[in-house]
């Protein structure tokens, strides 16, 4: 586990690397607007996936590195994400773009532009709580690459059954909220919940097969 400071046009970002011994893929995954890379799902993926040949890069957006408490506008988040892409792609391995909540939206919006081979969306905020008419489904459906959504069954930002039909996979975390916490009365432990996430993501990555790195030039040609 080693941190790397990466200058971007939005300020300095930070990547914490969790390397696999013989990596075949990189998962670059960022946090949401209400927290950092200490989120339980991000930490669990960083602990488990290297054994599956996936190097995990936990990306902290510049606003978090600077110690700010409020996330900037989506366009600024995209700028920060674009700025770290060169560092995560420098290993010349296929890169899966990922994120939780606001980070998932960033990954979807920029996937084809940056040449990601797939997108992992953890707790995708389909709409603001109580405002289903404010749908962000277009971002998810427009990712343009294989996509997996991992969603809590009781997520106020969008329950699994609220998602539109589309070419993306879905792993439901039963009883989970937006941070995948589950109530004690549900009969499922937090450890079991985390295993649902890591097992589901590992299986999905395995299903991608042997993928090759995509350059931004190749991505531009496909758009």
C-alpha positions as CSV (number, residue, x, y, z in Angstrom):
1,X,0.0,0.0,0.0
2,X,1.7,3.2,-1.2
3,X,0.3,6.7,-1.7
4,X,1.1,8.8,-4.7
5,X,0.3,12.5,-5.1
6,X,-0.8,13.3,-8.6
7,X,-1.2,17.0,-9.8
8,X,-4.4,17.7,-11.7
9,X,-6.0,20.9,-13.0
10,X,-8.3,20.7,-10.0
11,X,-5.5,20.4,-7.5
12,X,-3.4,17.5,-6.1
13,X,-5.1,14.2,-6.0
14,X,-3.8,11.1,-4.1
15,X,-3.8,7.5,-5.2
16,X,-3.3,4.7,-2.7
17,X,-2.1,1.6,-4.5
18,X,-3.0,-1.9,-3.4
19,X,-0.9,-4.0,-5.9
20,X,-1.5,-7.5,-7.1
21,X,1.6,-9.7,-7.5
22,X,0.8,-10.6,-11.1
23,X,-1.8,-8.0,-12.2
24,X,-3.9,-8.3,-15.3
25,X,-6.2,-5.4,-14.6
26,X,-6.3,-2.1,-12.6
27,X,-9.4,-1.0,-10.8
28,X,-9.2,2.8,-10.2
29,X,-12.0,3.6,-7.8
30,X,-12.9,6.9,-6.1
31,X,-15.1,7.9,-3.2
32,X,-18.4,9.8,-2.9
33,X,-19.3,13.4,-2.0
34,X,-19.8,12.5,1.7
35,X,-16.7,10.5,2.5
36,X,-13.4,9.2,1.5
37,X,-11.5,6.0,0.6
38,X,-12.1,4.7,4.1
39,X,-15.6,3.6,3.0
40,X,-16.2,0.0,3.8
41,X,-16.8,-1.2,0.3
42,X,-13.7,0.5,-1.1
43,X,-11.5,-0.9,1.7
44,X,-12.9,-4.4,1.2
45,X,-12.3,-4.3,-2.5
46,X,-8.7,-3.1,-2.0
47,X,-8.1,-6.0,0.5
48,X,-9.7,-8.8,-1.6
49,X,-9.1,-8.0,-5.3
50,X,-5.3,-8.1,-5.5
51,X,-5.5,-11.9,-4.8
52,X,-7.6,-12.1,-8.0
53,X,-5.0,-10.4,-10.1
54,X,-6.5,-6.9,-9.8
55,X,-4.4,-4.0,-8.7
56,X,-6.6,-1.5,-6.8
57,X,-6.0,2.2,-7.0
58,X,-8.0,4.1,-4.4
59,X,-8.3,7.7,-5.7
60,X,-8.9,10.7,-3.4
61,X,-10.2,13.7,-5.3
62,X,-8.3,17.0,-4.9
63,X,-11.0,18.5,-2.6
64,X,-10.5,15.7,-0.1
65,X,-6.7,15.9,-0.3
66,X,-7.0,19.7,0.4
67,X,-9.1,19.0,3.5
68,X,-12.3,20.5,2.3
69,X,-15.6,19.1,3.6
70,X,-17.9,19.9,0.6
71,X,-17.4,18.3,-2.8
72,X,-17.2,20.7,-5.8
73,X,-19.5,20.7,-8.9
74,X,-19.6,17.6,-11.1
75,X,-17.5,19.2,-13.8
76,X,-14.7,19.8,-11.3
77,X,-14.9,16.2,-10.1
78,X,-14.5,15.1,-13.7
79,X,-11.4,17.4,-14.1
80,X,-9.8,15.8,-11.1
81,X,-10.6,12.3,-12.3
82,X,-9.2,13.0,-15.8
83,X,-6.0,14.3,-14.1
84,X,-5.3,11.0,-12.4
85,X,-6.0,8.8,-15.4
86,X,-2.5,9.0,-16.8
87,X,-1.1,7.6,-13.5
88,X,-3.5,4.7,-13.4
89,X,-3.1,3.9,-17.1
90,X,0.7,4.1,-16.9
91,X,1.1,0.5,-15.9
92,X,-0.1,-0.5,-19.4
93,X,-2.9,-2.7,-18.1
94,X,-6.6,-2.5,-18.8
95,X,-8.3,-0.1,-16.4
96,X,-11.7,-0.4,-14.9
97,X,-13.1,2.9,-13.8
98,X,-15.0,2.8,-10.6
99,X,-16.5,4.9,-7.9
100,X,-19.0,5.0,-5.1
101,X,-22.0,7.4,-5.3
102,X,-20.8,10.7,-6.9
103,X,-17.6,8.9,-7.9
104,X,-19.7,6.3,-9.8
105,X,-21.3,9.1,-11.8
106,X,-17.8,10.5,-12.6
107,X,-16.7,7.1,-13.8
108,X,-19.8,6.7,-16.0
109,X,-19.5,10.2,-17.5
110,X,-15.8,9.8,-18.5
111,X,-15.4,6.0,-19.2
112,X,-15.4,6.1,-23.0
113,X,-13.5,9.3,-23.2
114,X,-10.6,8.0,-21.1
115,X,-10.5,4.5,-22.5
116,X,-11.8,2.5,-19.5
117,X,-12.6,-1.1,-20.3
118,X,-15.5,-1.3,-17.8
119,X,-17.2,0.7,-15.1
120,X,-17.9,-0.4,-11.5
121,X,-20.7,1.8,-9.9
122,X,-21.0,1.4,-6.2
123,X,-24.2,2.9,-4.7
124,X,-25.1,4.7,-7.9
125,X,-27.2,7.8,-6.9
126,X,-30.0,7.2,-9.4
127,X,-31.8,10.2,-8.0
128,X,-31.8,12.5,-4.9
129,X,-33.6,11.0,-1.9
130,X,-37.4,11.4,-2.4
131,X,-37.0,12.9,-5.9
132,X,-37.3,10.0,-8.4
133,X,-38.2,12.5,-11.1
134,X,-34.6,13.8,-11.0
135,X,-33.2,10.7,-12.6
136,X,-29.5,10.3,-13.5
137,X,-30.1,7.1,-15.4
138,X,-28.7,8.7,-18.6
139,X,-25.2,8.8,-17.1
140,X,-25.3,5.2,-16.2
141,X,-26.8,4.1,-19.5
142,X,-24.4,6.2,-21.4
143,X,-21.2,4.7,-19.9
144,X,-20.6,2.9,-23.2
145,X,-18.6,-0.1,-21.6
146,X,-19.6,-3.1,-19.6
147,X,-20.9,-1.8,-16.3
148,X,-21.8,-3.4,-12.9
149,X,-24.0,-1.6,-10.4
150,X,-23.7,-2.7,-6.7
151,X,-26.8,-1.3,-4.9
152,X,-28.2,-1.4,-1.5
153,X,-31.7,-2.9,-1.3
154,X,-32.8,0.1,0.8
155,X,-30.8,2.8,-0.8
156,X,-32.7,6.1,-0.6
157,X,-30.8,7.3,-3.7
158,X,-32.4,4.5,-5.7
159,X,-33.4,0.9,-4.9
160,X,-32.4,-1.8,-7.4
161,X,-36.0,-2.1,-8.6
162,X,-36.1,1.5,-9.6
163,X,-33.3,1.2,-12.1
164,X,-34.3,1.2,-15.8
165,X,-33.6,-1.8,-18.0
166,X,-30.2,-1.5,-19.6
167,X,-27.0,-3.3,-20.5
168,X,-25.5,-3.4,-17.1
169,X,-25.2,-6.0,-14.3
170,X,-26.7,-5.6,-10.9
171,X,-25.6,-6.9,-7.5
172,X,-28.1,-6.2,-4.8
173,X,-27.0,-5.9,-1.2
174,X,-30.1,-6.9,0.7
175,X,-31.3,-4.4,3.3
176,X,-28.2,-2.2,2.6
177,X,-28.4,1.6,2.7
178,X,-26.4,4.0,0.6
179,X,-23.2,3.0,2.4
180,X,-24.2,-0.7,2.5
181,X,-24.9,-0.6,6.2
182,X,-27.5,-3.1,7.2
183,X,-29.8,-3.1,10.3
184,X,-29.1,-5.6,13.0
185,X,-32.6,-6.9,12.9
186,X,-32.3,-8.1,9.3
187,X,-30.4,-11.2,10.2
188,X,-27.4,-10.5,8.0
189,X,-24.1,-9.4,9.4
190,X,-22.0,-6.5,8.1
191,X,-19.3,-9.0,7.3
192,X,-21.7,-11.1,5.1
193,X,-22.8,-7.9,3.4
194,X,-19.2,-7.0,2.5
195,X,-18.7,-10.5,1.1
196,X,-21.7,-10.1,-1.2
197,X,-19.9,-7.0,-2.6
198,X,-16.5,-8.4,-3.0
199,X,-17.7,-11.8,-4.3
200,X,-20.0,-10.1,-6.8
201,X,-17.3,-7.7,-8.1
202,X,-14.7,-10.5,-8.3
203,X,-17.1,-12.7,-10.3
204,X,-18.0,-9.8,-12.6
205,X,-14.3,-9.0,-13.3
206,X,-13.6,-12.6,-14.0
207,X,-16.5,-12.6,-16.5
208,X,-14.9,-9.8,-18.5
209,X,-12.3,-12.3,-19.7
210,X,-9.0,-11.2,-21.2
211,X,-9.4,-7.6,-22.1
212,X,-6.8,-5.3,-23.6
213,X,-5.9,-1.7,-22.7
214,X,-7.9,0.9,-24.6
215,X,-6.2,4.1,-25.5
216,X,-8.1,7.4,-25.6
217,X,-7.6,7.5,-29.3
218,X,-9.3,4.1,-29.7
219,X,-12.1,5.3,-27.4
220,X,-12.6,8.4,-29.5
221,X,-12.9,6.3,-32.7
222,X,-15.6,4.1,-31.1
223,X,-17.7,7.1,-30.0
